[in-house]
Amino acid sequence: MLVHVLLLSSWRSGSSFLGQVFSQHPSVFYLMEALRMAVRDLLRSVFQCDFSVMESYLPEYPNVSSLFMWSHSRALCSPPICSLTPRNQFSNQTLWVEQACDSYSHVVYKDVRLFELESLYPLLQDSNLDLRIIHLVRDPRAVVRDNAIVLEQKRIKEAEVQYQVMQEICRSHVRINERAVLKPPPFLKGRYKLVRYEDMARNPLEEINAMYQFVGLEMTTELATWIYKVTHGKGKGSIKEAFKITSRSATNVSQAWRTMLPYNKVRRIQEVCKGAMSLLGYRTVNSEKEQKRKHVLRRVKNKNSTVHNT
């Protein structure tokens, strides 16, 4: 039976890198958020390797490359999909994509627009699916906001928009984590894993191997080498480069906010995300001097899980 994995995150939280961690695995058929349709219906189709639902969303003469960021999926860039496919035929491509999907042991899908777990309950209770959820979070001080999608048409003063967005994102992380950890329904137990981007950046092999084990994948020598190379480059970790999948220092990237953000913004984000930062183990800074100081990492326990306090 296929194992189905949902990578659940928010914008600019390192989800592109996490997606590649799974896309590069030879046992994984990987897709990312592609269409503006009901998330649950799309997930059910994708996890069952049914891609017919996508045909009506593509141009009149589409091909596999019309799928959103198709080149980021190793599976979609491998035979029989790419090298054997006429570019003006999608119907055959749909069949080939479905056949290719069926040949993998894991189907992994990344989504950054799901703000609660309740809509996934029917999938978690579906006997035809074996769904695991990996919830990726990141220090809100390091997250660049995508205002329009989160707030939709709410009328908010421009200066406050970014903070309202962060508040909504932080609240969603709290809702999801509390629902999955504090009093999870029976069908959710053992099927949810929280991952902090900062932990993955600091100990990539350890954290990624733990995720692989959670979903039933094995680390390979080739994957371990790839992970090391893309997390130990020479990049200094600026805000602009922080979300590119290139070889750079992942630890520098994860802490770039300390030198790139003015303290007044850091303080405001800490105010609107106070509850989430406490729950997820992110330590606040109380002055510009403390913000610029080399960060100290220590392991702390809260009532939900053991995390590193950053």
Secondary structure as UniProt FT lines:
FT   STRAND          3..8
FT   TURN            11..12
FT   HELIX           15..23
FT   TURN            26..27
FT   STRAND          28..32
FT   HELIX           39..47
FT   TURN            48..49
FT   HELIX           52..57
FT   HELIX           64..66
FT   TURN            68..69
FT   HELIX           70..72
FT   HELIX           75..77
FT   TURN            79..81
FT   TURN            83..84
FT   TURN            87..88
FT   HELIX           91..102
FT   STRAND          106..111
FT   HELIX           118..120
FT   HELIX           121..124
FT   TURN            127..128
FT   STRAND          131..137
FT   HELIX           140..142
FT   HELIX           147..151
FT   TURN            152..153
FT   HELIX           158..181
FT   HELIX           186..188
FT   TURN            189..190
FT   STRAND          192..196
FT   HELIX           197..202
FT   HELIX           204..215
FT   HELIX           221..231
FT   TURN            239..243
FT   HELIX           250..254
FT   TURN            255..256
FT   HELIX           257..260
FT   HELIX           263..272
FT   HELIX           274..280
FT   HELIX           288..292
FT   STRAND          298..301
FT   STRAND          306..309
//
